[in-house]
């Protein structure tokens, strides 16, 4: 794609990066075949290629974002299926992130939209405030029918159980069982430890059982992904910088072999810290170090090797590949291989490349499109007639779980159970039976 940025514009490192990305695009349109919003809406401007044109025009003209550009960029899930499909290697993620930051700086949204985005950016990264907000949403659930669309969507996703803070998420060290093979830092996150603290507990058990010492570093918290994808750079970079400092303190102290992430949406962002801080003289090297040693829990378990399973219940597991795992991190084989090693029958639903509609805050900000994607995803999953659904991202668990009676668990729950951990809570009741 030909671009016409001025020399002055290209002095800005973000614009220079966007220029590089735009020039790799050859207009082929392969991306339209796997884009969820184009699949649903059939509008070229709701495809990656269409959005690329809008972003190019906005950035080249160095003008504030307009309503049309904002509409179609907001509809992008950042599922990154287009990056998996693209034969030219267009790094759409960095381009759309730049566009969102530009929109946040130059476009004044309607008051209700601005207020909702600011509320989510304030609440979700703060686990205590998020927990309180869920309690409020649970009280509002009986009145959800009279709530406006986006508030109704938020209330509908409220979990049945509001968990208290977990002791596992406090800064501490969990000793390896037997001979120590590795020492890792585990990111506890923000929304996940409120929605399902058992994921972190299962991760710790699984790792320590396999000879891995697990550190919950003081000062680490939200990865910054939720605010990053809303274009709120200052807030997202502050969260990321806190993590970098916390983990590097451990790295320089008693040492770290890896940073472990069990929420794939977070993992995609943490692995991109090196890019996010490439122009920060104080943090660039440390950010690159953190990105380089970050591993999804499925990656590290594949490297270590799974212990011989001690539970052999032959469950049919529908594996949902989270977009941030399969497209963002290119991890496609390891989770399924581990589940098979653990003794489960792994099912792969149709249209596995399509997003479930969660996408961070997308199901709250674009509930209509997210709802259509959820229905499509659930129908494809239920068609496999599974006993249980497994995935590697809390957002997907929440989204899919709100549309089906089949239990949904994190992959780590099943790996922990298979190698000696407790039976997952979701399986302690009789599993739902798929419709005939």
KOLPASE-32677 format. One record per residue (C-alpha): residue number from 1; residue in one letter; x, y, z. Coordinates in steps of 0.25 Angstrom, whole numbers, plus 5000, padded with zeros to 4 digits. Example, Ala and Ser with C-alpha at 12.3 -4.5 7.8 and 13.67 -1.06 7.14 Angstrom:
% KOLPASE-32677
+------+------+------+------+------+
| resi | resn |   xx |   yy |   zz |
+------+------+------+------+------+
|    1 |    A | 5049 | 4982 | 5031 |
|    2 |    S | 5055 | 4996 | 5029 |
+------+------+------+------+------+
***
This chain:
% KOLPASE-32677
+------+------+------+------+------+
| resi | resn |   xx |   yy |   zz |
+------+------+------+------+------+
|    1 |    X | 5000 | 5000 | 5000 |
|    2 |    X | 5006 | 5014 | 4996 |
|    3 |    X | 5006 | 5024 | 5007 |
|    4 |    X | 5009 | 5039 | 5007 |
|    5 |    X | 5013 | 5043 | 5021 |
|    6 |    X | 5022 | 5055 | 5023 |
|    7 |    X | 5036 | 5054 | 5028 |
|    8 |    X | 5031 | 5062 | 5040 |
|    9 |    X | 5020 | 5052 | 5043 |
|   10 |    X | 5030 | 5040 | 5042 |
|   11 |    X | 5038 | 5046 | 5053 |
|   12 |    X | 5027 | 5041 | 5062 |
|   13 |    X | 5031 | 5027 | 5065 |
|   14 |    X | 5016 | 5022 | 5066 |
|   15 |    X | 5013 | 5028 | 5052 |
|   16 |    X | 5026 | 5022 | 5047 |
|   17 |    X | 5022 | 5009 | 5051 |
|   18 |    X | 5008 | 5010 | 5046 |
|   19 |    X | 5014 | 5014 | 5032 |
|   20 |    X | 5023 | 5002 | 5032 |
|   21 |    X | 5010 | 4993 | 5035 |
|   22 |    X | 5002 | 5000 | 5024 |
|   23 |    X | 5012 | 4998 | 5014 |
|   24 |    X | 5012 | 4983 | 5016 |
|   25 |    X | 4997 | 4982 | 5012 |
|   26 |    X | 4995 | 4978 | 4998 |
|   27 |    X | 4979 | 4980 | 4998 |
|   28 |    X | 4978 | 4965 | 4996 |
|   29 |    X | 4965 | 4963 | 5004 |
|   30 |    X | 4969 | 4950 | 5010 |
|   31 |    X | 4966 | 4956 | 5024 |
|   32 |    X | 4951 | 4958 | 5021 |
|   33 |    X | 4949 | 4943 | 5021 |
|   34 |    X | 4953 | 4941 | 5035 |
|   35 |    X | 4948 | 4954 | 5041 |
|   36 |    X | 4936 | 4952 | 5051 |
|   37 |    X | 4930 | 4966 | 5049 |
|   38 |    X | 4931 | 4965 | 5033 |
|   39 |    X | 4925 | 4951 | 5034 |
|   40 |    X | 4913 | 4956 | 5042 |
|   41 |    X | 4911 | 4970 | 5036 |
|   42 |    X | 4917 | 4969 | 5022 |
|   43 |    X | 4921 | 4983 | 5022 |
|   44 |    X | 4935 | 4985 | 5016 |
|   45 |    X | 4938 | 4996 | 5026 |
|   46 |    X | 4936 | 4985 | 5037 |
|   47 |    X | 4947 | 4977 | 5031 |
|   48 |    X | 4962 | 4979 | 5034 |
|   49 |    X | 4964 | 4984 | 5020 |
|   50 |    X | 4953 | 4994 | 5021 |
|   51 |    X | 4958 | 4999 | 5035 |
|   52 |    X | 4972 | 5000 | 5030 |
|   53 |    X | 4968 | 5010 | 5019 |
|   54 |    X | 4960 | 5018 | 5030 |
|   55 |    X | 4972 | 5018 | 5039 |
|   56 |    X | 4982 | 5021 | 5028 |
|   57 |    X | 4973 | 5033 | 5024 |
|   58 |    X | 4972 | 5038 | 5038 |
|   59 |    X | 4987 | 5037 | 5041 |
|   60 |    X | 4992 | 5043 | 5028 |
|   61 |    X | 4983 | 5055 | 5028 |
|   62 |    X | 4987 | 5057 | 5043 |
|   63 |    X | 4973 | 5060 | 5047 |
|   64 |    X | 4964 | 5057 | 5058 |
|   65 |    X | 4956 | 5044 | 5057 |
|   66 |    X | 4942 | 5045 | 5051 |
|   67 |    X | 4930 | 5038 | 5055 |
|   68 |    X | 4930 | 5028 | 5044 |
|   69 |    X | 4945 | 5024 | 5047 |
|   70 |    X | 4941 | 5023 | 5062 |
|   71 |    X | 4929 | 5014 | 5059 |
|   72 |    X | 4937 | 5004 | 5050 |
|   73 |    X | 4949 | 5004 | 5059 |
|   74 |    X | 4941 | 5002 | 5071 |
|   75 |    X | 4934 | 4990 | 5065 |
|   76 |    X | 4948 | 4983 | 5063 |
|   77 |    X | 4949 | 4972 | 5073 |
|   78 |    X | 4964 | 4972 | 5073 |
|   79 |    X | 4963 | 4957 | 5071 |
|   80 |    X | 4975 | 4957 | 5061 |
|   81 |    X | 4969 | 4946 | 5053 |
|   82 |    X | 4973 | 4955 | 5041 |
|   83 |    X | 4988 | 4954 | 5045 |
|   84 |    X | 4987 | 4939 | 5045 |
|   85 |    X | 4981 | 4939 | 5031 |
|   86 |    X | 4989 | 4951 | 5025 |
|   87 |    X | 5000 | 4945 | 5015 |
|   88 |    X | 5008 | 4959 | 5015 |
|   89 |    X | 5010 | 4959 | 5030 |
|   90 |    X | 5002 | 4972 | 5033 |
|   91 |    X | 5003 | 4975 | 5048 |
|   92 |    X | 4989 | 4979 | 5050 |
|   93 |    X | 4990 | 4979 | 5065 |
|   94 |    X | 5000 | 4991 | 5066 |
|   95 |    X | 4992 | 4999 | 5055 |
|   96 |    X | 4979 | 4998 | 5062 |
|   97 |    X | 4985 | 5001 | 5076 |
|   98 |    X | 4991 | 5013 | 5070 |
|   99 |    X | 4978 | 5017 | 5064 |
|  100 |    X | 4970 | 5015 | 5077 |
|  101 |    X | 4981 | 5024 | 5084 |
|  102 |    X | 4979 | 5035 | 5074 |
|  103 |    X | 4963 | 5034 | 5075 |
|  104 |    X | 4964 | 5035 | 5090 |
|  105 |    X | 4973 | 5048 | 5089 |
|  106 |    X | 4965 | 5054 | 5078 |
|  107 |    X | 4950 | 5050 | 5078 |
|  108 |    X | 4940 | 5054 | 5088 |
|  109 |    X | 4930 | 5043 | 5090 |
|  110 |    X | 4916 | 5045 | 5094 |
|  111 |    X | 4914 | 5047 | 5109 |
|  112 |    X | 4908 | 5033 | 5112 |
|  113 |    X | 4919 | 5026 | 5104 |
|  114 |    X | 4930 | 5034 | 5110 |
|  115 |    X | 4924 | 5031 | 5124 |
|  116 |    X | 4923 | 5016 | 5122 |
|  117 |    X | 4937 | 5015 | 5117 |
|  118 |    X | 4943 | 5023 | 5128 |
|  119 |    X | 4935 | 5015 | 5138 |
|  120 |    X | 4940 | 5002 | 5132 |
|  121 |    X | 4955 | 5007 | 5132 |
|  122 |    X | 4954 | 5011 | 5146 |
|  123 |    X | 4946 | 4998 | 5152 |
|  124 |    X | 4952 | 4986 | 5144 |
|  125 |    X | 4967 | 4988 | 5147 |
|  126 |    X | 4964 | 4990 | 5162 |
|  127 |    X | 4959 | 4976 | 5168 |
|  128 |    X | 4953 | 4982 | 5181 |
|  129 |    X | 4945 | 4992 | 5173 |
|  130 |    X | 4941 | 4982 | 5162 |
|  131 |    X | 4936 | 4972 | 5173 |
|  132 |    X | 4928 | 4983 | 5179 |
|  133 |    X | 4922 | 4987 | 5166 |
|  134 |    X | 4918 | 4972 | 5163 |
|  135 |    X | 4911 | 4972 | 5176 |
|  136 |    X | 4903 | 4984 | 5172 |
|  137 |    X | 4900 | 4978 | 5158 |
|  138 |    X | 4895 | 4965 | 5165 |
|  139 |    X | 4885 | 4973 | 5173 |
|  140 |    X | 4881 | 4980 | 5160 |
|  141 |    X | 4879 | 4967 | 5152 |
|  142 |    X | 4864 | 4965 | 5156 |
|  143 |    X | 4862 | 4979 | 5149 |
|  144 |    X | 4870 | 4976 | 5137 |
|  145 |    X | 4859 | 4976 | 5127 |
|  146 |    X | 4857 | 4991 | 5129 |
|  147 |    X | 4871 | 4995 | 5128 |
|  148 |    X | 4877 | 5001 | 5115 |
|  149 |    X | 4885 | 4992 | 5105 |
|  150 |    X | 4899 | 4993 | 5110 |
|  151 |    X | 4895 | 4993 | 5125 |
|  152 |    X | 4886 | 4981 | 5123 |
|  153 |    X | 4898 | 4974 | 5116 |
|  154 |    X | 4907 | 4977 | 5128 |
|  155 |    X | 4897 | 4972 | 5138 |
|  156 |    X | 4894 | 4959 | 5130 |
|  157 |    X | 4909 | 4955 | 5131 |
|  158 |    X | 4909 | 4956 | 5146 |
|  159 |    X | 4913 | 4943 | 5152 |
|  160 |    X | 4904 | 4935 | 5161 |
|  161 |    X | 4915 | 4935 | 5172 |
|  162 |    X | 4923 | 4947 | 5176 |
|  163 |    X | 4936 | 4941 | 5182 |
|  164 |    X | 4944 | 4948 | 5194 |
|  165 |    X | 4959 | 4951 | 5192 |
|  166 |    X | 4967 | 4939 | 5191 |
|  167 |    X | 4980 | 4937 | 5200 |
|  168 |    X | 4987 | 4931 | 5187 |
|  169 |    X | 4987 | 4945 | 5181 |
|  170 |    X | 4995 | 4951 | 5192 |
|  171 |    X | 5010 | 4954 | 5190 |
|  172 |    X | 5017 | 4941 | 5194 |
|  173 |    X | 5026 | 4929 | 5189 |
|  174 |    X | 5020 | 4915 | 5187 |
|  175 |    X | 5031 | 4905 | 5188 |
|  176 |    X | 5033 | 4894 | 5178 |
|  177 |    X | 5029 | 4880 | 5182 |
|  178 |    X | 5042 | 4871 | 5181 |
|  179 |    X | 5054 | 4876 | 5174 |
|  180 |    X | 5052 | 4890 | 5168 |
|  181 |    X | 5053 | 4891 | 5153 |
|  182 |    X | 5049 | 4905 | 5151 |
|  183 |    X | 5045 | 4918 | 5158 |
|  184 |    X | 5034 | 4926 | 5151 |
|  185 |    X | 5026 | 4939 | 5154 |
|  186 |    X | 5011 | 4937 | 5153 |
|  187 |    X | 5002 | 4949 | 5149 |
|  188 |    X | 4990 | 4949 | 5157 |
|  189 |    X | 4983 | 4959 | 5148 |
|  190 |    X | 4971 | 4967 | 5152 |
|  191 |    X | 4957 | 4963 | 5147 |
|  192 |    X | 4961 | 4948 | 5147 |
|  193 |    X | 4964 | 4947 | 5161 |
|  194 |    X | 4950 | 4953 | 5164 |
|  195 |    X | 4942 | 4945 | 5154 |
|  196 |    X | 4949 | 4932 | 5157 |
|  197 |    X | 4960 | 4932 | 5167 |
|  198 |    X | 4961 | 4916 | 5166 |
|  199 |    X | 4969 | 4918 | 5153 |
|  200 |    X | 4981 | 4924 | 5160 |
|  201 |    X | 4980 | 4914 | 5171 |
|  202 |    X | 4980 | 4902 | 5161 |
|  203 |    X | 4991 | 4908 | 5153 |
|  204 |    X | 5000 | 4909 | 5166 |
|  205 |    X | 4996 | 4894 | 5170 |
|  206 |    X | 4999 | 4890 | 5156 |
|  207 |    X | 5013 | 4897 | 5155 |
|  208 |    X | 5018 | 4893 | 5169 |
|  209 |    X | 5014 | 4879 | 5167 |
|  210 |    X | 5023 | 4879 | 5155 |
|  211 |    X | 5035 | 4884 | 5162 |
|  212 |    X | 5033 | 4899 | 5159 |
|  213 |    X | 5034 | 4910 | 5170 |
|  214 |    X | 5024 | 4920 | 5168 |
|  215 |    X | 5025 | 4935 | 5172 |
|  216 |    X | 5014 | 4945 | 5173 |
|  217 |    X | 5022 | 4958 | 5172 |
|  218 |    X | 5019 | 4970 | 5181 |
|  219 |    X | 5014 | 4981 | 5173 |
|  220 |    X | 5010 | 4973 | 5161 |
|  221 |    X | 4995 | 4974 | 5157 |
|  222 |    X | 4987 | 4977 | 5144 |
|  223 |    X | 4994 | 4975 | 5131 |
|  224 |    X | 4988 | 4988 | 5125 |
|  225 |    X | 4981 | 4981 | 5113 |
|  226 |    X | 4967 | 4986 | 5116 |
|  227 |    X | 4971 | 5001 | 5117 |
|  228 |    X | 4981 | 4999 | 5105 |
|  229 |    X | 4970 | 4994 | 5096 |
|  230 |    X | 4962 | 5006 | 5100 |
|  231 |    X | 4973 | 5015 | 5095 |
|  232 |    X | 4976 | 5020 | 5109 |
|  233 |    X | 4991 | 5019 | 5108 |
|  234 |    X | 4995 | 5026 | 5121 |
|  235 |    X | 4987 | 5017 | 5129 |
|  236 |    X | 4991 | 5004 | 5122 |
|  237 |    X | 5006 | 5008 | 5122 |
|  238 |    X | 5005 | 5011 | 5137 |
|  239 |    X | 5000 | 4997 | 5140 |
|  240 |    X | 5010 | 4991 | 5131 |
|  241 |    X | 5021 | 4998 | 5137 |
|  242 |    X | 5017 | 4994 | 5151 |
|  243 |    X | 5018 | 4979 | 5146 |
|  244 |    X | 5031 | 4981 | 5139 |
|  245 |    X | 5038 | 4987 | 5152 |
|  246 |    X | 5032 | 4976 | 5161 |
|  247 |    X | 5036 | 4965 | 5152 |
|  248 |    X | 5050 | 4970 | 5149 |
|  249 |    X | 5052 | 4972 | 5164 |
|  250 |    X | 5050 | 4957 | 5165 |
|  251 |    X | 5058 | 4954 | 5153 |
|  252 |    X | 5070 | 4962 | 5159 |
|  253 |    X | 5068 | 4956 | 5172 |
|  254 |    X | 5066 | 4941 | 5174 |
|  255 |    X | 5064 | 4940 | 5159 |
|  256 |    X | 5053 | 4936 | 5149 |
|  257 |    X | 5052 | 4926 | 5138 |
|  258 |    X | 5039 | 4931 | 5133 |
|  259 |    X | 5027 | 4940 | 5135 |
|  260 |    X | 5014 | 4931 | 5135 |
|  261 |    X | 5001 | 4936 | 5130 |
|  262 |    X | 4988 | 4928 | 5131 |
|  263 |    X | 4979 | 4938 | 5124 |
|  264 |    X | 4983 | 4939 | 5109 |
|  265 |    X | 4977 | 4953 | 5107 |
|  266 |    X | 4987 | 4957 | 5117 |
|  267 |    X | 4998 | 4949 | 5111 |
|  268 |    X | 4997 | 4955 | 5098 |
|  269 |    X | 4999 | 4969 | 5104 |
|  270 |    X | 5010 | 4965 | 5113 |
|  271 |    X | 5018 | 4959 | 5102 |
|  272 |    X | 5016 | 4972 | 5095 |
|  273 |    X | 5022 | 4980 | 5106 |
|  274 |    X | 5035 | 4981 | 5098 |
|  275 |    X | 5028 | 4989 | 5087 |
|  276 |    X | 5020 | 4997 | 5096 |
|  277 |    X | 5032 | 5002 | 5104 |
|  278 |    X | 5042 | 5002 | 5092 |
|  279 |    X | 5044 | 5017 | 5093 |
|  280 |    X | 5045 | 5018 | 5108 |
|  281 |    X | 5059 | 5020 | 5111 |
|  282 |    X | 5057 | 5016 | 5126 |
|  283 |    X | 5049 | 5003 | 5123 |
|  284 |    X | 5052 | 4998 | 5109 |
|  285 |    X | 5062 | 4988 | 5113 |
|  286 |    X | 5054 | 4982 | 5125 |
|  287 |    X | 5041 | 4982 | 5117 |
|  288 |    X | 5048 | 4974 | 5106 |
|  289 |    X | 5053 | 4964 | 5116 |
|  290 |    X | 5039 | 4962 | 5122 |
|  291 |    X | 5033 | 4960 | 5109 |
|  292 |    X | 5044 | 4950 | 5105 |
|  293 |    X | 5042 | 4941 | 5117 |
|  294 |    X | 5027 | 4942 | 5117 |
|  295 |    X | 5020 | 4929 | 5115 |
|  296 |    X | 5005 | 4924 | 5115 |
|  297 |    X | 5003 | 4913 | 5125 |
|  298 |    X | 5000 | 4903 | 5114 |
|  299 |    X | 5014 | 4907 | 5108 |
|  300 |    X | 5022 | 4904 | 5120 |
|  301 |    X | 5014 | 4891 | 5123 |
|  302 |    X | 5018 | 4886 | 5109 |
|  303 |    X | 5032 | 4890 | 5112 |
|  304 |    X | 5032 | 4883 | 5126 |
|  305 |    X | 5024 | 4871 | 5122 |
|  306 |    X | 5011 | 4866 | 5129 |
|  307 |    X | 5012 | 4856 | 5140 |
|  308 |    X | 5005 | 4843 | 5138 |
|  309 |    X | 4990 | 4845 | 5140 |
|  310 |    X | 4984 | 4840 | 5153 |
|  311 |    X | 4970 | 4842 | 5149 |
|  312 |    X | 4965 | 4835 | 5136 |
|  313 |    X | 4951 | 4840 | 5135 |
|  314 |    X | 4948 | 4840 | 5120 |
|  315 |    X | 4941 | 4853 | 5118 |
|  316 |    X | 4938 | 4859 | 5105 |
|  317 |    X | 4945 | 4873 | 5105 |
|  318 |    X | 4941 | 4883 | 5095 |
|  319 |    X | 4953 | 4892 | 5094 |
|  320 |    X | 4951 | 4907 | 5090 |
|  321 |    X | 4963 | 4913 | 5085 |
|  322 |    X | 4963 | 4928 | 5091 |
|  323 |    X | 4967 | 4938 | 5080 |
|  324 |    X | 4978 | 4944 | 5088 |
|  325 |    X | 4984 | 4930 | 5089 |
|  326 |    X | 4982 | 4925 | 5075 |
|  327 |    X | 4984 | 4938 | 5068 |
|  328 |    X | 4991 | 4947 | 5077 |
|  329 |    X | 5001 | 4937 | 5083 |
|  330 |    X | 5001 | 4927 | 5072 |
|  331 |    X | 4999 | 4916 | 5082 |
|  332 |    X | 4990 | 4905 | 5076 |
|  333 |    X | 4995 | 4891 | 5078 |
|  334 |    X | 5000 | 4891 | 5093 |
|  335 |    X | 4986 | 4892 | 5100 |
|  336 |    X | 4980 | 4881 | 5092 |
|  337 |    X | 4992 | 4872 | 5093 |
|  338 |    X | 4992 | 4874 | 5108 |
|  339 |    X | 4978 | 4871 | 5110 |
|  340 |    X | 4980 | 4858 | 5102 |
|  341 |    X | 4992 | 4854 | 5110 |
|  342 |    X | 4983 | 4856 | 5123 |
|  343 |    X | 4973 | 4846 | 5117 |
|  344 |    X | 4962 | 4854 | 5112 |
|  345 |    X | 4955 | 4853 | 5098 |
|  346 |    X | 4957 | 4866 | 5091 |
|  347 |    X | 4947 | 4872 | 5082 |
|  348 |    X | 4949 | 4883 | 5072 |
|  349 |    X | 4936 | 4891 | 5069 |
|  350 |    X | 4934 | 4897 | 5055 |
|  351 |    X | 4938 | 4912 | 5052 |
|  352 |    X | 4949 | 4911 | 5063 |
|  353 |    X | 4956 | 4923 | 5057 |
|  354 |    X | 4944 | 4932 | 5060 |
|  355 |    X | 4943 | 4940 | 5073 |
|  356 |    X | 4933 | 4937 | 5084 |
|  357 |    X | 4930 | 4952 | 5085 |
|  358 |    X | 4937 | 4954 | 5099 |
|  359 |    X | 4949 | 4962 | 5094 |
|  360 |    X | 4952 | 4969 | 5107 |
|  361 |    X | 4941 | 4980 | 5109 |
|  362 |    X | 4935 | 4977 | 5095 |
|  363 |    X | 4923 | 4970 | 5100 |
|  364 |    X | 4920 | 4982 | 5109 |
|  365 |    X | 4922 | 4992 | 5099 |
|  366 |    X | 4917 | 4985 | 5087 |
|  367 |    X | 4907 | 4976 | 5093 |
|  368 |    X | 4898 | 4973 | 5080 |
|  369 |    X | 4910 | 4968 | 5072 |
|  370 |    X | 4916 | 4961 | 5084 |
|  371 |    X | 4903 | 4954 | 5086 |
|  372 |    X | 4902 | 4949 | 5072 |
|  373 |    X | 4916 | 4944 | 5072 |
|  374 |    X | 4913 | 4937 | 5085 |
|  375 |    X | 4901 | 4930 | 5080 |
|  376 |    X | 4909 | 4925 | 5068 |
|  377 |    X | 4920 | 4920 | 5076 |
|  378 |    X | 4911 | 4913 | 5086 |
|  379 |    X | 4903 | 4906 | 5075 |
|  380 |    X | 4916 | 4901 | 5069 |
|  381 |    X | 4921 | 4896 | 5082 |
|  382 |    X | 4908 | 4889 | 5086 |
|  383 |    X | 4908 | 4882 | 5073 |
|  384 |    X | 4920 | 4874 | 5078 |
|  385 |    X | 4912 | 4869 | 5090 |
|  386 |    X | 4923 | 4871 | 5100 |
|  387 |    X | 4923 | 4868 | 5115 |
|  388 |    X | 4930 | 4881 | 5118 |
|  389 |    X | 4936 | 4893 | 5111 |
|  390 |    X | 4951 | 4897 | 5113 |
|  391 |    X | 4958 | 4910 | 5109 |
|  392 |    X | 4970 | 4918 | 5113 |
|  393 |    X | 4964 | 4932 | 5116 |
|  394 |    X | 4954 | 4937 | 5127 |
|  395 |    X | 4947 | 4946 | 5117 |
|  396 |    X | 4943 | 4934 | 5108 |
|  397 |    X | 4939 | 4926 | 5120 |
|  398 |    X | 4930 | 4937 | 5125 |
|  399 |    X | 4924 | 4940 | 5111 |
|  400 |    X | 4922 | 4925 | 5106 |
|  401 |    X | 4917 | 4921 | 5120 |
|  402 |    X | 4906 | 4932 | 5119 |
|  403 |    X | 4900 | 4925 | 5107 |
|  404 |    X | 4900 | 4910 | 5111 |
|  405 |    X | 4897 | 4900 | 5122 |
|  406 |    X | 4910 | 4892 | 5119 |
|  407 |    X | 4921 | 4894 | 5129 |
|  408 |    X | 4932 | 4903 | 5125 |
|  409 |    X | 4946 | 4902 | 5132 |
|  410 |    X | 4960 | 4907 | 5129 |
|  411 |    X | 4969 | 4897 | 5123 |
|  412 |    X | 4978 | 4898 | 5135 |
|  413 |    X | 4966 | 4893 | 5144 |
|  414 |    X | 4966 | 4880 | 5136 |
|  415 |    X | 4981 | 4878 | 5136 |
|  416 |    X | 4982 | 4881 | 5151 |
|  417 |    X | 4971 | 4871 | 5153 |
|  418 |    X | 4977 | 4860 | 5144 |
|  419 |    X | 4990 | 4861 | 5151 |
|  420 |    X | 4985 | 4860 | 5166 |
|  421 |    X | 4977 | 4873 | 5169 |
|  422 |    X | 4963 | 4874 | 5173 |
|  423 |    X | 4951 | 4872 | 5163 |
|  424 |    X | 4947 | 4885 | 5157 |
|  425 |    X | 4936 | 4892 | 5164 |
|  426 |    X | 4928 | 4892 | 5151 |
|  427 |    X | 4928 | 4877 | 5150 |
|  428 |    X | 4924 | 4875 | 5164 |
|  429 |    X | 4909 | 4875 | 5159 |
|  430 |    X | 4904 | 4866 | 5148 |
|  431 |    X | 4908 | 4872 | 5135 |
|  432 |    X | 4898 | 4878 | 5126 |
|  433 |    X | 4893 | 4869 | 5115 |
|  434 |    X | 4894 | 4875 | 5101 |
|  435 |    X | 4881 | 4876 | 5093 |
|  436 |    X | 4877 | 4865 | 5084 |
+------+------+------+------+------+
***
